[in-house]
Amino acid sequence: MKSFKIFLESESKQENQTHELNHHTKGKYTLHKSGDYHHAKNKYGEVTHTFYKMDPEHVIGRLSHDHDIHHNDSLKKKVDESFLYEMSSSSINIHRGGFNESMFAYHANDQKWINDEHKKAAFHHKEQLDKYDPLEARRQNDRASAQHQSFVEHAKLNGYSKIKAVHLTAKPGDIEKYTGIKATQQENPSDVVVHFHNKPKIAEHGYLGASLKSSSAKKIGFHNGGAGSIGKSLNIDLESEVKKHQSDFIKKKKLPTVASQAASKVAGVKETSTYRNNPTYKEALSHASMINTKVRDKLHNHYSTMKSNDLKEHMLKTYVKASTSHALPYVKTHGTGGHEKEASAHTEDPSDNETYHALKDAKRVHVEKSAGSLISVHADGKRMFGIQVKHNNGPLTPIKILAQP
């Protein structure tokens, strides 16, 4: 079989626009075909969805069914039953998902196991799948291969190329362990993170995550960054005042001079009745709330001095399409078929959402203070999302700035 590297180095096929589509609020999309791939682009010309080995009707059906992006002629058409069957069968048990993730990482890693743990996990999931259906592992591997093709093609079109390393990141804490970037599973549902040598110009790192299973309906926060990195991007100091106030509190309470040790001392002993439930901790919590509000006020004051277009670009790049060192961008990649039916895959950009379009199209963007340490971001008078300043893990820990719906 021809390797994917050879495939990428082969002569590229000409891209042709095949369909015009529409979303009721986000506007016009176009569908383009290039070889085995279909690409959907939004009205800004950005590639938002990449499909691998899907026929046009299936592509249009998926865009309509999943994303309310309709072809004029298909608005009243029913998505065929096989498509719906594939959609329902994507809700799979833990061994299907685990094996699919393992094999996606295997294909992304140039068809090599990352380590012994990776290999053992894959064989364990396969053993369980074989008891259920001897062909299920084959289906999942076929899908994983197609998902890898779709993911890499989508990444290439958005400025990423030449894979450097592959990491399995489905377990809590794995993203930070392998990338150094703090992100919870709620903030970033990446099952696998791929590190690319080459990255987009606006990105400060080459990491791109792949979410290989359907996310819940729960809204996911889309930014979790440090006050230092935000302040640096705005050329303002958000950290010095924090450190001064924390240092004053540490001296007043005669706590250890190292902030992390002071934070631990204030919180108390875990699994005891006084853990985070003692007078000093309650006082520290009130002190932290005061610091959060001061940082929020300084950030809000700076945002209020920015021109509307500059503020818009900052909000888009920093929060909505976060791509700097404090964030880890990811895409969702869904595979179908396999074995009896040729596998196909679809990769989508989760940041191509209504918030992004509303901000991008807005004539005026402004911010307002909200309760506590919150800032609300408005586009043409409508609230888009909130920005919250908070301590990362309780009093005397670093300050974080989060964006959430």
Disulfide bonds with the S-S distance in Angstrom:
none
